[in-house]
Amino acid sequence: MRMLSGIQPSGKLHLGNYLGAMKQHIEQQNEHEGFYFIANYHSLTTVQDPDTLRKWTRDVALDYLALGLDPEKVALFRQSDISEVLELTWLLATVTGKGLLERATSYKDKINKGLSPSMGLFCYPILMAADILIYRSDLVPVGKDQVQHVEMTQDMAGYFNSTFGREVFKRPEPMLNEALIVPGIDGQKMSKSYGNAIDLFDTPKRTRKRIMSIKTDSTPVEAPKSPETCNVFSLYKLMATGDEVKALEERYLAGGMGYGEAKELLAQVVERVLGPARERREKLEADHDYVEDVLLAGAAKARRVASQVMTEARDACGIIIAGDMPK
């Protein structure tokens, strides 16, 4: 099965990115054929400083490699290295109704948060559909809030196949993981735009400071506490071992433990998970050629698939380019 996912280089990656997506990608790299791209075209809806975008694009690659993504097992590449994606975006746009895009809850949410209602933001689901369909993806790991985009991709594949009378695109399926919503320090979904994130590779001191600022209720130290409604426990549950989670749950229910102690335990687990990766990242950051070679090799693998799919899509539409002409 081929798995496809992408992450925008729109700022420093955080625990929400790791627990909600990247962790699953790394765990699945031995089970599925993985295609993981750095969605720099998508980022242009919010990041419009060229030097910043270049830096953040490389940072995503560094983070993935430091966390354990193996470029010998998966394809890691820049979205912009596959020009066929933009070509397919136009073909899909010609068969996709405006009404489908107007139903996108992500667009409405971003406009409500103050983002400019650009055509790029409005047509974002079409580019996302092209990302998925160009590689004939079987599975798309997503959080619950992104399922609609995969459903829209299914619709667009159906529109194209029906319009041109060929089964050019297969139907992708969303793949949900257990970390549907990763809470930030204020209890909302962790997000860069909310300012509530815990950065992946901040210093241990700053990471601990962010963890200690997680919002909790005013339940006294001696009283039992509800693990089900506690943001600290929610994060701990996503990072600690099963035995550790059970032990902390028992302490919550028994009472006699303050939230400060729970935060300290969370900080220890976060450092245990991310500390070794932080060291690997520092070494990788000094080896610019290696990171670029990984991205170029991933792009070459991705383009072999994308090129074939685009040839079939053009033929279905009647679009002719020199490279597709019979010899």
Contacts in CASP RR format, 6 or more apart in sequence:
PFRMAT RR
TARGET T0000
AUTHOR 0000-0000-0000
METHOD contacts of the structure
MODEL  1
MRMLSGIQPSGKLHLGNYLGAMKQHIEQQNEHEGFYFIANYHSLTTVQDP
DTLRKWTRDVALDYLALGLDPEKVALFRQSDISEVLELTWLLATVTGKGL
LERATSYKDKINKGLSPSMGLFCYPILMAADILIYRSDLVPVGKDQVQHV
EMTQDMAGYFNSTFGREVFKRPEPMLNEALIVPGIDGQKMSKSYGNAIDL
FDTPKRTRKRIMSIKTDSTPVEAPKSPETCNVFSLYKLMATGDEVKALEE
RYLAGGMGYGEAKELLAQVVERVLGPARERREKLEADHDYVEDVLLAGAA
KARRVASQVMTEARDACGIIIAGDMPK
1 31 0 8 1.000
1 32 0 8 1.000
1 33 0 8 1.000
1 138 0 8 1.000
1 139 0 8 1.000
2 32 0 8 1.000
2 33 0 8 1.000
2 34 0 8 1.000
2 35 0 8 1.000
2 135 0 8 1.000
2 136 0 8 1.000
2 137 0 8 1.000
2 138 0 8 1.000
2 139 0 8 1.000
3 25 0 8 1.000
3 28 0 8 1.000
3 32 0 8 1.000
3 33 0 8 1.000
3 34 0 8 1.000
3 35 0 8 1.000
3 137 0 8 1.000
3 138 0 8 1.000
3 139 0 8 1.000
3 140 0 8 1.000
3 141 0 8 1.000
3 175 0 8 1.000
4 34 0 8 1.000
4 35 0 8 1.000
4 36 0 8 1.000
4 37 0 8 1.000
4 131 0 8 1.000
4 132 0 8 1.000
4 135 0 8 1.000
4 137 0 8 1.000
4 139 0 8 1.000
4 140 0 8 1.000
4 172 0 8 1.000
5 21 0 8 1.000
5 25 0 8 1.000
5 35 0 8 1.000
5 36 0 8 1.000
5 37 0 8 1.000
5 140 0 8 1.000
5 141 0 8 1.000
5 142 0 8 1.000
6 21 0 8 1.000
6 36 0 8 1.000
6 37 0 8 1.000
6 38 0 8 1.000
6 39 0 8 1.000
6 79 0 8 1.000
6 131 0 8 1.000
7 13 0 8 1.000
7 17 0 8 1.000
7 21 0 8 1.000
7 22 0 8 1.000
7 36 0 8 1.000
7 38 0 8 1.000
7 39 0 8 1.000
7 60 0 8 1.000
8 38 0 8 1.000
8 39 0 8 1.000
8 40 0 8 1.000
8 42 0 8 1.000
8 43 0 8 1.000
9 38 0 8 1.000
9 39 0 8 1.000
9 40 0 8 1.000
9 43 0 8 1.000
9 47 0 8 1.000
9 53 0 8 1.000
9 56 0 8 1.000
9 57 0 8 1.000
9 59 0 8 1.000
9 60 0 8 1.000
10 43 0 8 1.000
10 46 0 8 1.000
10 47 0 8 1.000
10 56 0 8 1.000
10 192 0 8 1.000
11 47 0 8 1.000
11 56 0 8 1.000
11 59 0 8 1.000
11 192 0 8 1.000
12 56 0 8 1.000
12 59 0 8 1.000
12 192 0 8 1.000
12 197 0 8 1.000
12 199 0 8 1.000
12 200 0 8 1.000
12 201 0 8 1.000
12 202 0 8 1.000
13 22 0 8 1.000
13 59 0 8 1.000
13 60 0 8 1.000
13 63 0 8 1.000
13 199 0 8 1.000
13 200 0 8 1.000
13 201 0 8 1.000
14 190 0 8 1.000
14 192 0 8 1.000
14 197 0 8 1.000
14 198 0 8 1.000
14 199 0 8 1.000
14 200 0 8 1.000
15 182 0 8 1.000
15 184 0 8 1.000
15 190 0 8 1.000
15 197 0 8 1.000
15 198 0 8 1.000
15 199 0 8 1.000
15 200 0 8 1.000
15 235 0 8 1.000
15 270 0 8 1.000
16 179 0 8 1.000
16 182 0 8 1.000
16 184 0 8 1.000
16 190 0 8 1.000
16 197 0 8 1.000
16 198 0 8 1.000
17 200 0 8 1.000
18 67 0 8 1.000
18 200 0 8 1.000
19 179 0 8 1.000
19 182 0 8 1.000
19 235 0 8 1.000
19 238 0 8 1.000
19 239 0 8 1.000
20 143 0 8 1.000
20 177 0 8 1.000
20 179 0 8 1.000
20 182 0 8 1.000
21 141 0 8 1.000
21 142 0 8 1.000
21 143 0 8 1.000
21 177 0 8 1.000
22 63 0 8 1.000
22 64 0 8 1.000
22 67 0 8 1.000
22 69 0 8 1.000
23 67 0 8 1.000
23 177 0 8 1.000
23 179 0 8 1.000
24 141 0 8 1.000
24 175 0 8 1.000
24 177 0 8 1.000
24 179 0 8 1.000
25 34 0 8 1.000
25 36 0 8 1.000
25 64 0 8 1.000
25 69 0 8 1.000
25 74 0 8 1.000
25 141 0 8 1.000
26 64 0 8 1.000
26 67 0 8 1.000
26 68 0 8 1.000
26 69 0 8 1.000
28 34 0 8 1.000
28 141 0 8 1.000
29 69 0 8 1.000
29 70 0 8 1.000
29 73 0 8 1.000
29 74 0 8 1.000
30 73 0 8 1.000
32 138 0 8 1.000
32 139 0 8 1.000
33 74 0 8 1.000
34 73 0 8 1.000
34 74 0 8 1.000
34 75 0 8 1.000
35 74 0 8 1.000
35 75 0 8 1.000
35 77 0 8 1.000
35 135 0 8 1.000
35 137 0 8 1.000
35 301 0 8 1.000
35 302 0 8 1.000
35 305 0 8 1.000
36 64 0 8 1.000
36 69 0 8 1.000
36 74 0 8 1.000
36 75 0 8 1.000
36 76 0 8 1.000
36 77 0 8 1.000
37 76 0 8 1.000
37 77 0 8 1.000
37 78 0 8 1.000
37 79 0 8 1.000
37 82 0 8 1.000
37 131 0 8 1.000
37 302 0 8 1.000
38 57 0 8 1.000
38 60 0 8 1.000
38 61 0 8 1.000
38 76 0 8 1.000
38 77 0 8 1.000
38 78 0 8 1.000
38 79 0 8 1.000
38 295 0 8 1.000
39 79 0 8 1.000
39 131 0 8 1.000
40 53 0 8 1.000
40 57 0 8 1.000
40 78 0 8 1.000
40 79 0 8 1.000
40 80 0 8 1.000
41 79 0 8 1.000
41 80 0 8 1.000
41 85 0 8 1.000
41 86 0 8 1.000
41 127 0 8 1.000
42 79 0 8 1.000
42 124 0 8 1.000
42 127 0 8 1.000
42 128 0 8 1.000
43 53 0 8 1.000
43 56 0 8 1.000
44 53 0 8 1.000
44 120 0 8 1.000
45 115 0 8 1.000
45 118 0 8 1.000
45 120 0 8 1.000
45 121 0 8 1.000
45 124 0 8 1.000
46 115 0 8 1.000
47 53 0 8 1.000
47 56 0 8 1.000
57 78 0 8 1.000
58 291 0 8 1.000
61 76 0 8 1.000
61 291 0 8 1.000
61 294 0 8 1.000
61 295 0 8 1.000
62 281 0 8 1.000
62 284 0 8 1.000
62 285 0 8 1.000
62 291 0 8 1.000
63 200 0 8 1.000
63 201 0 8 1.000
63 281 0 8 1.000
64 76 0 8 1.000
65 71 0 8 1.000
65 76 0 8 1.000
65 280 0 8 1.000
65 281 0 8 1.000
65 284 0 8 1.000
65 291 0 8 1.000
65 294 0 8 1.000
66 201 0 8 1.000
66 277 0 8 1.000
66 278 0 8 1.000
66 280 0 8 1.000
66 281 0 8 1.000
66 284 0 8 1.000
67 200 0 8 1.000
67 277 0 8 1.000
68 277 0 8 1.000
68 280 0 8 1.000
69 76 0 8 1.000
71 294 0 8 1.000
71 297 0 8 1.000
71 298 0 8 1.000
75 297 0 8 1.000
75 298 0 8 1.000
75 299 0 8 1.000
75 301 0 8 1.000
75 302 0 8 1.000
76 294 0 8 1.000
76 295 0 8 1.000
76 298 0 8 1.000
77 295 0 8 1.000
77 296 0 8 1.000
77 298 0 8 1.000
77 299 0 8 1.000
77 301 0 8 1.000
77 302 0 8 1.000
78 295 0 8 1.000
78 299 0 8 1.000
79 85 0 8 1.000
79 131 0 8 1.000
81 295 0 8 1.000
81 296 0 8 1.000
81 299 0 8 1.000
81 302 0 8 1.000
81 303 0 8 1.000
82 134 0 8 1.000
82 299 0 8 1.000
82 302 0 8 1.000
82 303 0 8 1.000
82 306 0 8 1.000
84 134 0 8 1.000
84 303 0 8 1.000
84 306 0 8 1.000
84 307 0 8 1.000
84 309 0 8 1.000
84 310 0 8 1.000
85 127 0 8 1.000
85 130 0 8 1.000
85 131 0 8 1.000
85 134 0 8 1.000
85 306 0 8 1.000
86 127 0 8 1.000
86 130 0 8 1.000
87 310 0 8 1.000
88 130 0 8 1.000
88 133 0 8 1.000
88 134 0 8 1.000
88 309 0 8 1.000
88 310 0 8 1.000
88 313 0 8 1.000
89 123 0 8 1.000
89 126 0 8 1.000
89 127 0 8 1.000
89 129 0 8 1.000
89 130 0 8 1.000
91 160 0 8 1.000
91 313 0 8 1.000
91 314 0 8 1.000
91 317 0 8 1.000
91 319 0 8 1.000
92 126 0 8 1.000
92 129 0 8 1.000
92 130 0 8 1.000
92 133 0 8 1.000
92 156 0 8 1.000
92 159 0 8 1.000
92 160 0 8 1.000
93 123 0 8 1.000
93 126 0 8 1.000
95 156 0 8 1.000
95 159 0 8 1.000
95 160 0 8 1.000
95 163 0 8 1.000
96 126 0 8 1.000
96 155 0 8 1.000
96 156 0 8 1.000
96 159 0 8 1.000
97 159 0 8 1.000
100 125 0 8 1.000
100 152 0 8 1.000
100 155 0 8 1.000
100 156 0 8 1.000
101 107 0 8 1.000
101 122 0 8 1.000
101 123 0 8 1.000
101 125 0 8 1.000
101 126 0 8 1.000
104 124 0 8 1.000
104 125 0 8 1.000
104 148 0 8 1.000
104 149 0 8 1.000
104 152 0 8 1.000
105 145 0 8 1.000
105 148 0 8 1.000
106 124 0 8 1.000
106 125 0 8 1.000
106 145 0 8 1.000
106 146 0 8 1.000
106 148 0 8 1.000
106 149 0 8 1.000
107 121 0 8 1.000
107 122 0 8 1.000
107 124 0 8 1.000
107 125 0 8 1.000
110 121 0 8 1.000
111 117 0 8 1.000
111 121 0 8 1.000
113 193 0 8 1.000
115 121 0 8 1.000
120 127 0 8 1.000
125 149 0 8 1.000
125 152 0 8 1.000
125 153 0 8 1.000
126 156 0 8 1.000
128 149 0 8 1.000
128 152 0 8 1.000
128 153 0 8 1.000
129 149 0 8 1.000
129 152 0 8 1.000
129 153 0 8 1.000
129 156 0 8 1.000
129 157 0 8 1.000
132 140 0 8 1.000
132 150 0 8 1.000
132 153 0 8 1.000
132 172 0 8 1.000
133 153 0 8 1.000
133 156 0 8 1.000
133 157 0 8 1.000
133 169 0 8 1.000
133 170 0 8 1.000
133 172 0 8 1.000
133 309 0 8 1.000
134 305 0 8 1.000
134 306 0 8 1.000
134 309 0 8 1.000
134 310 0 8 1.000
135 302 0 8 1.000
135 305 0 8 1.000
135 306 0 8 1.000
135 309 0 8 1.000
136 169 0 8 1.000
136 170 0 8 1.000
136 305 0 8 1.000
136 309 0 8 1.000
137 170 0 8 1.000
137 172 0 8 1.000
138 170 0 8 1.000
138 172 0 8 1.000
138 173 0 8 1.000
139 172 0 8 1.000
139 173 0 8 1.000
139 174 0 8 1.000
139 175 0 8 1.000
140 150 0 8 1.000
140 153 0 8 1.000
140 172 0 8 1.000
140 173 0 8 1.000
140 174 0 8 1.000
140 175 0 8 1.000
141 174 0 8 1.000
141 175 0 8 1.000
141 176 0 8 1.000
141 177 0 8 1.000
142 149 0 8 1.000
142 150 0 8 1.000
142 174 0 8 1.000
142 175 0 8 1.000
142 176 0 8 1.000
143 176 0 8 1.000
143 177 0 8 1.000
143 179 0 8 1.000
143 180 0 8 1.000
143 181 0 8 1.000
144 176 0 8 1.000
144 180 0 8 1.000
144 181 0 8 1.000
145 181 0 8 1.000
145 189 0 8 1.000
146 174 0 8 1.000
147 174 0 8 1.000
147 176 0 8 1.000
150 172 0 8 1.000
150 173 0 8 1.000
150 174 0 8 1.000
151 174 0 8 1.000
153 172 0 8 1.000
154 171 0 8 1.000
154 172 0 8 1.000
157 169 0 8 1.000
157 170 0 8 1.000
157 171 0 8 1.000
157 172 0 8 1.000
158 169 0 8 1.000
158 171 0 8 1.000
160 168 0 8 1.000
160 169 0 8 1.000
160 313 0 8 1.000
160 316 0 8 1.000
161 167 0 8 1.000
161 168 0 8 1.000
161 169 0 8 1.000
164 316 0 8 1.000
164 317 0 8 1.000
165 316 0 8 1.000
166 312 0 8 1.000
166 316 0 8 1.000
168 309 0 8 1.000
168 312 0 8 1.000
168 313 0 8 1.000
168 316 0 8 1.000
169 309 0 8 1.000
169 313 0 8 1.000
178 238 0 8 1.000
179 238 0 8 1.000
181 189 0 8 1.000
182 189 0 8 1.000
182 190 0 8 1.000
182 235 0 8 1.000
182 238 0 8 1.000
183 189 0 8 1.000
183 190 0 8 1.000
183 231 0 8 1.000
183 234 0 8 1.000
183 235 0 8 1.000
184 190 0 8 1.000
184 191 0 8 1.000
184 194 0 8 1.000
184 196 0 8 1.000
184 197 0 8 1.000
184 198 0 8 1.000
184 214 0 8 1.000
184 231 0 8 1.000
184 235 0 8 1.000
185 196 0 8 1.000
185 197 0 8 1.000
185 198 0 8 1.000
185 210 0 8 1.000
185 211 0 8 1.000
185 213 0 8 1.000
185 214 0 8 1.000
185 215 0 8 1.000
185 231 0 8 1.000
186 194 0 8 1.000
186 196 0 8 1.000
186 215 0 8 1.000
187 196 0 8 1.000
187 214 0 8 1.000
187 215 0 8 1.000
187 231 0 8 1.000
188 194 0 8 1.000
188 196 0 8 1.000
190 196 0 8 1.000
190 197 0 8 1.000
190 198 0 8 1.000
191 197 0 8 1.000
198 207 0 8 1.000
198 210 0 8 1.000
198 211 0 8 1.000
198 270 0 8 1.000
199 206 0 8 1.000
199 207 0 8 1.000
199 210 0 8 1.000
200 274 0 8 1.000
200 277 0 8 1.000
201 274 0 8 1.000
201 277 0 8 1.000
201 278 0 8 1.000
201 281 0 8 1.000
202 210 0 8 1.000
204 271 0 8 1.000
204 275 0 8 1.000
207 267 0 8 1.000
207 270 0 8 1.000
207 271 0 8 1.000
207 274 0 8 1.000
208 267 0 8 1.000
208 271 0 8 1.000
211 232 0 8 1.000
211 263 0 8 1.000
211 266 0 8 1.000
211 267 0 8 1.000
211 270 0 8 1.000
212 260 0 8 1.000
212 263 0 8 1.000
212 267 0 8 1.000
214 231 0 8 1.000
214 232 0 8 1.000
214 235 0 8 1.000
214 263 0 8 1.000
214 266 0 8 1.000
215 231 0 8 1.000
216 230 0 8 1.000
216 231 0 8 1.000
216 232 0 8 1.000
216 259 0 8 1.000
217 229 0 8 1.000
217 230 0 8 1.000
219 225 0 8 1.000
219 259 0 8 1.000
221 255 0 8 1.000
221 256 0 8 1.000
221 257 0 8 1.000
221 258 0 8 1.000
222 255 0 8 1.000
222 256 0 8 1.000
223 255 0 8 1.000
223 256 0 8 1.000
224 252 0 8 1.000
224 253 0 8 1.000
224 254 0 8 1.000
224 255 0 8 1.000
225 252 0 8 1.000
225 253 0 8 1.000
225 255 0 8 1.000
225 257 0 8 1.000
225 258 0 8 1.000
225 259 0 8 1.000
226 252 0 8 1.000
227 233 0 8 1.000
227 237 0 8 1.000
227 248 0 8 1.000
227 249 0 8 1.000
227 252 0 8 1.000
227 253 0 8 1.000
230 252 0 8 1.000
230 259 0 8 1.000
230 262 0 8 1.000
232 259 0 8 1.000
232 262 0 8 1.000
232 263 0 8 1.000
232 266 0 8 1.000
233 248 0 8 1.000
233 249 0 8 1.000
233 252 0 8 1.000
233 262 0 8 1.000
235 266 0 8 1.000
236 244 0 8 1.000
236 245 0 8 1.000
236 248 0 8 1.000
236 262 0 8 1.000
236 265 0 8 1.000
236 266 0 8 1.000
236 269 0 8 1.000
237 245 0 8 1.000
239 266 0 8 1.000
239 269 0 8 1.000
239 270 0 8 1.000
239 273 0 8 1.000
240 248 0 8 1.000
240 265 0 8 1.000
240 269 0 8 1.000
244 265 0 8 1.000
244 269 0 8 1.000
248 262 0 8 1.000
248 265 0 8 1.000
251 257 0 8 1.000
252 262 0 8 1.000
284 290 0 8 1.000
284 291 0 8 1.000
311 324 0 8 1.000
314 320 0 8 1.000
314 321 0 8 1.000
314 324 0 8 1.000
315 324 0 8 1.000
END
